[in-house]
Amino acid sequence: MRTLVLNAGYEPLAIVSFKRALVLVMNAKATVIERVEDDPVCGIQGTFDRPAVIVLTRYVRVPQARRVPVTRRGVLRRDRHRCGYCGKSATTIDHVLPRSRGGADSWENLVAACLRCNNVKGDRTPAEMRWELRLTPRAPHGAQWTVRGSECSDPVWEPYLELAA
């Protein structure tokens, strides 16, 4: 069981184990907002609600440069596993401007691609192939990208993750 931790301003910060969340609540560093019904935690000092979402009592400053690292899995997830050229199911990623021509490994230069399109395109640009990208590649944003583990979220968390998007 995992718990969503919100900053004092209600923006998502992290996802922690329910044990860590309970320690924060017991030390008065956080307050329980949502709890798991009918599943209390029994301890020596009594029974406690199992937290699903907690909010910190003090604001924690988060660096603004919270960039999402570029990964193959991330590019496929951003493009919803659809080829950026033909729209079919994608299993690979492709550099829009090939690396051999100075293309970088960046969110703006990578798209999901099906194996066929990736092989046919090869070392050329979409303009040289007279292809058009179905979407403009850009860096993802929102809580589902900056909070680790939120892709396998609890339905209770959704309203809090949507606020930050």
Phi, psi and omega in degrees: 000132182239160185231137176275129179256125177254145174289171180299337177270010178069019172268141182297135179249310187198172173237124184233169176291157181294333178295315178296319179297319180295322177297317178298320180292316182293332177271010178061030176263350180209162178235141179282127177259312179237140179235158176276118183288146174058030177214064183287163177258123180263130180227182180294321184272003178138196181251137181236152174290140178278115185286138174256323177221131175234156176237134179290147180280334178242147181286133177253124180285128181249133179300139181291335184278045180275078182273146178276124180292145180281123177223159177301312179300320179295319179295316179297319179294316179301318182271009177058034179056035178242139181296134179287349182255311185248343178090359179283177180297130183256140177234351181232172173242154184227143174276122179299307170262113186305149180300327180294344179251018176095009178292137184266162172274079182229162179302326184281347183246359182245138174224155173288145181214147173284161183299320181297308181298321180297318180289319181293318182295316177058236186258035181239166176269160177300326179296319178294331179272354186060038177257156177237135177288139181281343180213158177267115182291132177209165182293138178287157178217168179108165184297326181295345178259329184268338179263113182294134177091357184283349179290336175250060189275161175278140179303334179295332183283336190309315179299326181283327177286328179290328179300325183274346184286000000 
